[in-house]
């Protein structure tokens, strides 16, 4: 007899806890404002009569809205991160391309030595000419 009453009491306790909605600690102590409001609603649901399907549906809808909001924010963070990585990779690629083409660019720019050599060539051609001949040469060019 004693065993039956003890089993009945345990069964009643299990039924009480079966009706409760458990809130994990990570959710319970979250700083997110939407999660805080959802936790408050869950706590009030756990305190009051649990036979209300209407309240349970409202809690479910709020939870689904919160999940959608969290998914959207994580996707935004992921997108922003991928975009930042693409920008950095683009800059790195362009810098590598510039460094690789630096030798070609330097070859296109005439150096000071080349200018001196070309002026020496002009002096050699013009060296033995008279003033009149120099004027004629300048007028032709």
N, CA, C and O atoms as a DFTB+ gen file, in Angstrom:
564 C
 N C O
     1  1       0.810      -1.181       0.000
     2  2       0.000       0.000       0.000
     3  2       0.860       1.253       0.000
     4  3       0.631       2.202      -0.750
     5  1       1.828       1.216       0.847
     6  2       2.719       2.361       0.953
     7  2       3.439       2.591      -0.378
     8  3       3.676       3.726      -0.791
     9  1       3.775       1.490      -1.026
    10  2       4.473       1.572      -2.293
    11  2       3.587       2.209      -3.362
    12  3       4.070       2.996      -4.176
    13  1       2.319       1.880      -3.366
    14  2       1.384       2.432      -4.347
    15  2       1.218       3.932      -4.170
    16  3       1.205       4.667      -5.158
    17  1       1.093       4.396      -2.955
    18  2       0.927       5.836      -2.712
    19  2       2.204       6.576      -3.100
    20  3       2.149       7.664      -3.673
    21  1       3.337       5.987      -2.789
    22  2       4.616       6.612      -3.167
    23  2       4.739       6.693      -4.687
    24  3       5.176       7.715      -5.216
    25  1       4.362       5.636      -5.390
    26  2       4.403       5.637      -6.843
    27  2       3.430       6.667      -7.414
    28  3       3.757       7.347      -8.386
    29  1       2.255       6.788      -6.831
    30  2       1.272       7.751      -7.290
    31  2       1.800       9.179      -7.120
    32  3       1.642      10.005      -8.019
    33  1       2.425       9.474      -5.977
    34  2       2.986      10.801      -5.718
    35  2       4.103      11.112      -6.727
    36  3       4.187      12.220      -7.257
    37  1       4.942      10.130      -6.976
    38  2       6.010      10.324      -7.957
    39  2       5.438      10.552      -9.352
    40  3       5.935      11.390     -10.105
    41  1       4.415       9.820      -9.683
    42  2       3.776       9.977     -10.979
    43  2       3.181      11.380     -11.125
    44  3       3.291      11.992     -12.187
    45  1       2.562      11.883     -10.078
    46  2       1.986      13.232     -10.095
    47  2       3.078      14.292     -10.249
    48  3       2.894      15.283     -10.955
    49  1       4.208      14.079      -9.588
    50  2       5.337      15.011      -9.727
    51  2       5.876      14.993     -11.155
    52  3       6.208      16.039     -11.711
    53  1       5.960      13.811     -11.741
    54  2       6.440      13.692     -13.126
    55  2       5.482      14.405     -14.061
    56  3       5.920      15.074     -14.997
    57  1       4.195      14.278     -13.831
    58  2       3.201      14.953     -14.668
    59  2       3.363      16.467     -14.556
    60  3       3.253      17.175     -15.557
    61  1       3.621      16.968     -13.358
    62  2       3.829      18.416     -13.177
    63  2       5.019      18.894     -14.017
    64  3       4.942      19.918     -14.696
    65  1       6.121      18.133     -13.956
    66  2       7.316      18.554     -14.687
    67  2       7.205      18.303     -16.180
    68  3       7.892      18.951     -16.970
    69  1       6.346      17.368     -16.575
    70  2       6.117      17.149     -17.997
    71  2       5.409      18.335     -18.628
    72  3       5.613      18.624     -19.807
    73  1       4.589      19.017     -17.863
    74  2       3.850      20.161     -18.385
    75  2       4.699      21.425     -18.453
    76  3       4.332      22.383     -19.134
    77  1       5.821      21.434     -17.760
    78  2       6.680      22.621     -17.763
    79  2       7.500      22.690     -19.042
    80  3       7.900      21.668     -19.600
    81  1       7.737      23.894     -19.486
    82  2       8.642      24.112     -20.615
    83  2       9.991      24.484     -20.017
    84  3      10.126      25.488     -19.319
    85  1      10.983      23.652     -20.307
    86  2      12.309      23.889     -19.747
    87  2      13.035      24.956     -20.552
    88  3      12.947      25.003     -21.779
    89  1      13.748      25.805     -19.838
    90  2      14.519      26.882     -20.467
    91  2      15.992      26.621     -20.182
    92  3      16.402      26.633     -19.021
    93  1      16.798      26.386     -21.221
    94  2      18.234      26.175     -20.987
    95  2      18.889      27.433     -20.399
    96  3      18.432      28.553     -20.626
    97  1      19.957      27.222     -19.648
    98  2      20.635      28.340     -18.985
    99  2      21.184      29.357     -19.985
   100  3      21.161      30.560     -19.727
   101  1      21.673      28.876     -21.117
   102  2      22.224      29.802     -22.118
   103  2      21.140      30.735     -22.644
   104  3      21.408      31.897     -22.952
   105  1      19.908      30.222     -22.748
   106  2      18.795      31.065     -23.189
   107  2      18.323      31.939     -22.042
   108  3      18.008      33.114     -22.233
   109  1      18.276      31.363     -20.855
   110  2      17.762      32.073     -19.682
   111  2      18.584      33.318     -19.363
   112  3      18.023      34.343     -18.973
   113  1      19.899      33.245     -19.523
   114  2      20.772      34.363     -19.156
   115  2      21.279      35.137     -20.372
   116  3      22.293      35.829     -20.283
   117  1      20.604      35.031     -21.474
   118  2      21.011      35.748     -22.685
   119  2      20.714      37.235     -22.557
   120  3      19.789      37.640     -21.854
   121  1      21.519      38.044     -23.253
   122  2      21.338      39.503     -23.222
   123  2      20.448      40.000     -24.353
   124  3      20.094      41.179     -24.388
   125  1      20.092      39.138     -25.253
   126  2      19.272      39.531     -26.409
   127  2      17.870      39.924     -25.926
   128  3      17.225      39.150     -25.219
   129  1      17.388      41.127     -26.302
   130  2      16.087      41.599     -25.790
   131  2      14.909      40.703     -26.192
   132  3      13.986      40.509     -25.400
   133  1      14.933      40.164     -27.398
   134  2      13.835      39.285     -27.828
   135  2      13.827      37.994     -27.021
   136  3      12.765      37.473     -26.683
   137  1      15.009      37.483     -26.715
   138  2      15.096      36.260     -25.919
   139  2      14.603      36.521     -24.500
   140  3      13.932      35.676     -23.907
   141  1      14.935      37.694     -23.956
   142  2      14.464      38.027     -22.613
   143  2      12.942      38.050     -22.548
   144  3      12.352      37.533     -21.599
   145  1      12.299      38.652     -23.560
   146  2      10.836      38.701     -23.558
   147  2      10.242      37.299     -23.705
   148  3       9.225      36.986     -23.087
   149  1      10.873      36.463     -24.519
   150  2      10.401      35.090     -24.685
   151  2      10.543      34.309     -23.380
   152  3       9.658      33.529     -23.027
   153  1      11.640      34.509     -22.664
   154  2      11.856      33.830     -21.388
   155  2      10.796      34.259     -20.374
   156  3      10.283      33.427     -19.625
   157  1      10.465      35.551     -20.345
   158  2       9.415      36.025     -19.433
   159  2       8.079      35.357     -19.741
   160  3       7.362      34.941     -18.831
   161  1       7.746      35.257     -21.027
   162  2       6.497      34.604     -21.414
   163  2       6.500      33.128     -21.020
   164  3       5.482      32.605     -20.567
   165  1       7.636      32.455     -21.189
   166  2       7.735      31.047     -20.808
   167  2       7.589      30.867     -19.303
   168  3       6.940      29.928     -18.842
   169  1       8.194      31.765     -18.547
   170  2       8.085      31.673     -17.089
   171  2       6.644      31.885     -16.624
   172  3       6.167      31.192     -15.726
   173  1       5.956      32.849     -17.242
   174  2       4.548      33.047     -16.863
   175  2       3.707      31.846     -17.286
   176  3       2.784      31.461     -16.568
   177  1       4.006      31.254     -18.424
   178  2       3.278      30.056     -18.857
   179  2       3.512      28.912     -17.876
   180  3       2.582      28.169     -17.561
   181  1       4.747      28.762     -17.388
   182  2       5.050      27.692     -16.434
   183  2       4.366      27.913     -15.088
   184  3       4.053      26.947     -14.392
   185  1       4.131      29.166     -14.713
   186  2       3.499      29.464     -13.426
   187  2       1.987      29.276     -13.477
   188  3       1.394      28.812     -12.503
   189  1       1.365      29.621     -14.572
   190  2      -0.091      29.614     -14.675
   191  2      -0.584      28.256     -15.195
   192  3       0.191      27.314     -15.364
   193  1      -1.862      28.190     -15.435
   194  2      -2.494      26.965     -15.915
   195  2      -1.912      26.577     -17.275
   196  3      -1.839      27.402     -18.186
   197  1      -1.505      25.329     -17.401
   198  2      -0.846      24.875     -18.629
   199  2      -1.814      24.290     -19.646
   200  3      -1.380      23.711     -20.642
   201  1      -3.089      24.424     -19.423
   202  2      -4.074      23.853     -20.333
   203  2      -4.400      24.773     -21.498
   204  3      -5.155      24.389     -22.391
   205  1      -3.850      25.970     -21.509
   206  2      -4.178      26.938     -22.550
   207  2      -3.342      26.690     -23.804
   208  3      -2.145      26.977     -23.829
   209  1      -3.972      26.165     -24.824
   210  2      -3.294      25.915     -26.103
   211  2      -3.019      27.241     -26.801
   212  3      -2.044      27.371     -27.542
   213  1      -3.878      28.217     -26.562
   214  2      -3.698      29.541     -27.168
   215  2      -2.372      30.161     -26.727
   216  3      -1.627      30.695     -27.549
   217  1      -2.083      30.090     -25.430
   218  2      -0.813      30.636     -24.923
   219  2       0.381      29.864     -25.494
   220  3       1.417      30.440     -25.827
   221  1       0.204      28.566     -25.595
   222  2       1.280      27.745     -26.130
   223  2       1.557      28.074     -27.593
   224  3       2.715      28.106     -28.011
   225  1       0.517      28.317     -28.367
   226  2       0.689      28.712     -29.768
   227  2       1.387      30.060     -29.873
   228  3       2.257      30.251     -30.723
   229  1       1.005      30.990     -29.010
   230  2       1.637      32.312     -29.010
   231  2       3.127      32.184     -28.683
   232  3       3.962      32.821     -29.325
   233  1       3.455      31.364     -27.689
   234  2       4.864      31.147     -27.338
   235  2       5.631      30.525     -28.508
   236  3       6.766      30.906     -28.793
   237  1       4.998      29.572     -29.171
   238  2       5.645      28.935     -30.315
   239  2       5.898      29.947     -31.429
   240  3       6.978      29.966     -32.020
   241  1       4.907      30.786     -31.715
   242  2       5.072      31.799     -32.765
   243  2       6.173      32.787     -32.410
   244  3       6.967      33.170     -33.269
   245  1       6.224      33.200     -31.153
   246  2       7.285      34.115     -30.719
   247  2       8.660      33.454     -30.838
   248  3       9.637      34.088     -31.237
   249  1       8.715      32.170     -30.487
   250  2       9.994      31.448     -30.597
   251  2      10.424      31.344     -32.058
   252  3      11.603      31.515     -32.369
   253  1       9.484      31.066     -32.949
   254  2       9.818      30.962     -34.375
   255  2      10.258      32.318     -34.928
   256  3      11.182      32.384     -35.739
   257  1       9.614      33.383     -34.502
   258  2      10.006      34.737     -34.933
   259  2      11.426      35.049     -34.458
   260  3      12.228      35.622     -35.194
   261  1      11.719      34.663     -33.223
   262  2      13.056      34.884     -32.674
   263  2      14.101      34.068     -33.432
   264  3      15.188      34.568     -33.719
   265  1      13.781      32.833     -33.753
   266  2      14.716      31.991     -34.511
   267  2      14.978      32.606     -35.880
   268  3      16.120      32.634     -36.341
   269  1      13.932      33.095     -36.529
   270  2      14.114      33.737     -37.842
   271  2      14.996      34.976     -37.720
   272  3      15.838      35.229     -38.581
   273  1      14.804      35.740     -36.658
   274  2      15.617      36.941     -36.432
   275  2      17.076      36.570     -36.209
   276  3      17.974      37.225     -36.739
   277  1      17.315      35.525     -35.428
   278  2      18.695      35.092     -35.169
   279  2      19.359      34.551     -36.434
   280  3      20.540      34.800     -36.677
   281  1      18.601      33.818     -37.229
   282  2      19.150      33.301     -38.484
   283  2      19.517      34.453     -39.410
   284  3      20.569      34.436     -40.050
   285  1      18.647      35.447     -39.477
   286  2      18.918      36.609     -40.330
   287  2      20.166      37.355     -39.878
   288  3      20.976      37.775     -40.704
   289  1      20.320      37.521     -38.568
   290  2      21.495      38.241     -38.075
   291  2      22.781      37.446     -38.318
   292  3      23.816      38.032     -38.635
   293  1      22.726      36.123     -38.172
   294  2      23.935      35.334     -38.439
   295  2      24.267      35.332     -39.925
   296  3      25.439      35.337     -40.300
   297  1      23.234      35.324     -40.778
   298  2      23.493      35.399     -42.219
   299  2      24.091      36.742     -42.589
   300  3      24.971      36.806     -43.447
   301  1      23.633      37.818     -41.962
   302  2      24.179      39.149     -42.225
   303  2      25.653      39.201     -41.810
   304  3      26.495      39.725     -42.538
   305  1      25.946      38.655     -40.639
   306  2      27.331      38.630     -40.166
   307  2      28.196      37.814     -41.129
   308  3      29.308      38.219     -41.468
   309  1      27.685      36.679     -41.561
   310  2      28.418      35.825     -42.499
   311  2      28.642      36.551     -43.822
   312  3      29.742      36.505     -44.373
   313  1      27.612      37.219     -44.336
   314  2      27.735      37.955     -45.597
   315  2      28.749      39.090     -45.464
   316  3      29.593      39.276     -46.340
   317  1      28.667      39.848     -44.371
   318  2      29.614      40.943     -44.166
   319  2      31.043      40.423     -44.080
   320  3      31.973      41.042     -44.596
   321  1      31.207      39.279     -43.423
   322  2      32.540      38.694     -43.295
   323  2      33.068      38.258     -44.663
   324  3      34.221      38.527     -45.000
   325  1      32.223      37.585     -45.448
   326  2      32.648      37.150     -46.786
   327  2      32.987      38.348     -47.667
   328  3      33.948      38.305     -48.435
   329  1      32.197      39.418     -47.555
   330  2      32.455      40.610     -48.359
   331  2      33.784      41.251     -47.964
   332  3      34.550      41.676     -48.829
   333  1      34.055      41.322     -46.671
   334  2      35.323      41.887     -46.211
   335  2      36.502      41.043     -46.704
   336  3      37.529      41.584     -47.113
   337  1      36.351      39.733     -46.665
   338  2      37.411      38.838     -47.148
   339  2      37.635      39.044     -48.644
   340  3      38.777      39.087     -49.102
   341  1      36.539      39.173     -49.413
   342  2      36.674      39.392     -50.859
   343  2      37.392      40.709     -51.149
   344  3      38.242      40.770     -52.038
   345  1      37.052      41.764     -50.403
   346  2      37.707      43.060     -50.600
   347  2      39.201      42.954     -50.307
   348  3      40.026      43.459     -51.067
   349  1      39.542      42.296     -49.205
   350  2      40.948      42.157     -48.844
   351  2      41.693      41.333     -49.886
   352  3      42.820      41.658     -50.259
   353  1      41.054      40.265     -50.352
   354  2      41.685      39.419     -51.363
   355  2      41.892      40.192     -52.663
   356  3      42.913      40.028     -53.331
   357  1      40.917      41.038     -53.022
   358  2      41.039      41.860     -54.223
   359  2      42.238      42.805     -54.104
   360  3      43.019      42.938     -55.046
   361  1      42.382      43.455     -52.956
   362  2      43.502      44.374     -52.745
   363  2      44.829      43.610     -52.789
   364  3      45.799      44.080     -53.383
   365  1      44.866      42.443     -52.164
   366  2      46.090      41.645     -52.168
   367  2      46.451      41.221     -53.589
   368  3      47.614      41.304     -53.985
   369  1      45.463      40.767     -54.357
   370  2      45.722      40.360     -55.742
   371  2      46.239      41.522     -56.578
   372  3      47.178      41.354     -57.356
   373  1      45.639      42.696     -56.427
   374  2      46.086      43.857     -57.201
   375  2      47.495      44.286     -56.793
   376  3      48.290      44.684     -57.644
   377  1      47.808      44.208     -55.507
   378  2      49.167      44.540     -55.065
   379  2      50.179      43.540     -55.625
   380  3      51.264      43.930     -56.057
   381  1      49.825      42.249     -55.618
   382  2      50.716      41.238     -56.200
   383  2      50.912      41.489     -57.689
   384  3      52.024      41.381     -58.206
   385  1      49.821      41.826     -58.373
   386  2      49.891      42.124     -59.803
   387  2      50.788      43.333     -60.054
   388  3      51.575      43.341     -61.000
   389  1      50.670      44.354     -59.206
   390  2      51.510      45.542     -59.347
   391  2      52.975      45.199     -59.110
   392  3      53.854      45.650     -59.845
   393  1      53.231      44.398     -58.077
   394  2      54.611      44.021     -57.768
   395  2      55.201      43.194     -58.910
   396  3      56.360      43.382     -59.279
   397  1      54.404      42.275     -59.469
   398  2      54.890      41.458     -60.585
   399  2      55.180      42.297     -61.819
   400  3      56.125      42.005     -62.552
   401  1      54.388      43.334     -62.064
   402  2      54.577      44.158     -63.260
   403  2      55.511      45.343     -63.009
   404  3      55.708      46.165     -63.904
   405  1      56.080      45.445     -61.826
   406  2      56.954      46.567     -61.507
   407  2      58.179      46.615     -62.416
   408  3      58.599      47.694     -62.832
   409  1      58.752      45.461     -62.724
   410  2      59.921      45.419     -63.615
   411  2      59.560      45.947     -65.002
   412  3      60.336      46.682     -65.612
   413  1      58.389      45.571     -65.494
   414  2      57.955      46.047     -66.807
   415  2      57.711      47.559     -66.776
   416  3      58.057      48.272     -67.717
   417  1      57.110      48.035     -65.682
   418  2      56.850      49.470     -65.569
   419  2      58.145      50.261     -65.466
   420  3      58.276      51.341     -66.040
   421  1      59.102      49.705     -64.724
   422  2      60.397      50.383     -64.609
   423  2      61.117      50.424     -65.961
   424  3      61.836      51.382     -66.246
   425  1      60.935      49.417     -66.776
   426  2      61.566      49.377     -68.095
   427  2      60.977      50.446     -69.018
   428  3      61.671      50.958     -69.896
   429  1      59.702      50.784     -68.823
   430  2      59.053      51.801     -69.655
   431  2      59.516      53.224     -69.310
   432  3      59.522      54.104     -70.170
   433  1      59.896      53.437     -68.073
   434  2      60.316      54.769     -67.633
   435  2      61.782      54.965     -68.021
   436  3      62.635      54.163     -67.642
   437  1      62.082      56.033     -68.780
   438  2      63.481      56.249     -69.153
   439  2      64.291      56.671     -67.924
   440  3      63.835      57.460     -67.096
   441  1      65.476      56.134     -67.833
   442  2      66.325      56.474     -66.694
   443  2      67.140      57.725     -67.009
   444  3      67.195      58.158     -68.160
   445  1      67.752      58.287     -66.020
   446  2      68.576      59.485     -66.195
   447  2      69.803      59.188     -67.062
   448  3      70.270      60.062     -67.793
   449  1      70.322      57.972     -66.986
   450  2      71.486      57.591     -67.789
   451  2      71.153      57.627     -69.281
   452  3      71.982      58.027     -70.099
   453  1      69.931      57.205     -69.629
   454  2      69.526      57.206     -71.038
   455  2      69.485      58.630     -71.578
   456  3      69.888      58.872     -72.715
   457  1      69.008      59.559     -70.785
   458  2      68.924      60.954     -71.228
   459  2      70.312      61.537     -71.439
   460  3      70.545      62.286     -72.388
   461  1      71.218      61.192     -70.561
   462  2      72.577      61.704     -70.702
   463  2      73.221      61.152     -71.970
   464  3      73.920      61.878     -72.676
   465  1      72.990      59.873     -72.264
   466  2      73.561      59.277     -73.468
   467  2      72.989      59.930     -74.719
   468  3      73.717      60.195     -75.676
   469  1      71.681      60.188     -74.711
   470  2      71.070      60.785     -75.895
   471  2      71.564      62.225     -76.080
   472  3      71.724      62.670     -77.217
   473  1      71.805      62.949     -75.009
   474  2      72.316      64.320     -75.148
   475  2      73.767      64.293     -75.624
   476  3      74.208      65.199     -76.332
   477  1      74.514      63.245     -75.232
   478  2      75.883      63.109     -75.723
   479  2      75.872      62.847     -77.222
   480  3      76.731      63.358     -77.940
   481  1      74.932      62.074     -77.700
   482  2      74.833      61.790     -79.132
   483  2      74.550      63.078     -79.901
   484  3      75.126      63.306     -80.965
   485  1      73.687      63.900     -79.378
   486  2      73.354      65.169     -80.031
   487  2      74.580      66.074     -80.075
   488  3      74.856      66.730     -81.080
   489  1      75.304      66.093     -78.965
   490  2      76.504      66.943     -78.924
   491  2      77.530      66.479     -79.955
   492  3      78.216      67.301     -80.561
   493  1      77.638      65.157     -80.157
   494  2      78.584      64.633     -81.144
   495  2      78.184      65.050     -82.557
   496  3      79.035      65.423     -83.364
   497  1      76.897      64.987     -82.849
   498  2      76.422      65.341     -84.188
   499  2      76.558      66.837     -84.448
   500  3      76.874      67.265     -85.558
   501  1      76.318      67.605     -83.422
   502  2      76.272      69.051     -83.587
   503  2      77.641      69.687     -83.302
   504  3      77.812      70.882     -83.543
   505  1      78.573      68.961     -82.820
   506  2      79.828      69.505     -82.331
   507  2      80.613      70.284     -83.387
   508  3      81.128      71.362     -83.089
   509  1      80.709      69.799     -84.533
   510  2      81.557      70.456     -85.532
   511  2      80.821      71.444     -86.423
   512  3      81.408      71.901     -87.404
   513  1      79.584      71.798     -86.146
   514  2      78.792      72.669     -87.014
   515  2      78.934      74.131     -86.602
   516  3      79.193      74.448     -85.441
   517  1      78.758      75.002     -87.576
   518  2      78.816      76.433     -87.279
   519  2      77.458      76.888     -86.759
   520  3      76.501      76.116     -86.715
   521  1      77.395      78.169     -86.361
   522  2      76.152      78.714     -85.814
   523  2      75.042      78.691     -86.849
   524  3      73.898      78.369     -86.531
   525  1      75.368      79.023     -88.054
   526  2      74.379      79.058     -89.130
   527  2      73.836      77.645     -89.371
   528  3      72.635      77.460     -89.566
   529  1      74.726      76.659     -89.355
   530  2      74.300      75.279     -89.573
   531  2      73.422      74.787     -88.407
   532  3      72.459      74.052     -88.624
   533  1      73.755      75.189     -87.190
   534  2      72.961      74.818     -86.000
   535  2      71.554      75.382     -86.100
   536  3      70.581      74.697     -85.785
   537  1      71.447      76.641     -86.543
   538  2      70.119      77.270     -86.692
   539  2      69.296      76.532     -87.741
   540  3      68.097      76.324     -87.551
   541  1      69.915      76.139     -88.827
   542  2      69.211      75.405     -89.881
   543  2      68.713      74.048     -89.337
   544  3      67.592      73.624     -89.617
   545  1      69.567      73.393     -88.566
   546  2      69.204      72.086     -87.988
   547  2      68.026      72.232     -87.021
   548  3      67.121      71.398     -87.008
   549  1      68.044      73.281     -86.222
   550  2      66.941      73.492     -85.260
   551  2      65.652      73.825     -85.982
   552  3      64.578      73.401     -85.554
   553  1      65.737      74.574     -87.068
   554  2      64.520      74.954     -87.802
   555  2      63.918      73.736     -88.488
   556  3      62.699      73.676     -88.650
   557  1      64.719      72.775     -88.892
   558  2      64.226      71.557     -89.547
   559  2      63.475      70.699     -88.535
   560  3      62.435      70.127     -88.860
   561  1      63.981      70.608     -87.342
   562  2      63.352      69.774     -86.327
   563  2      62.113      70.447     -85.854
   564  3      61.414      69.919     -84.990
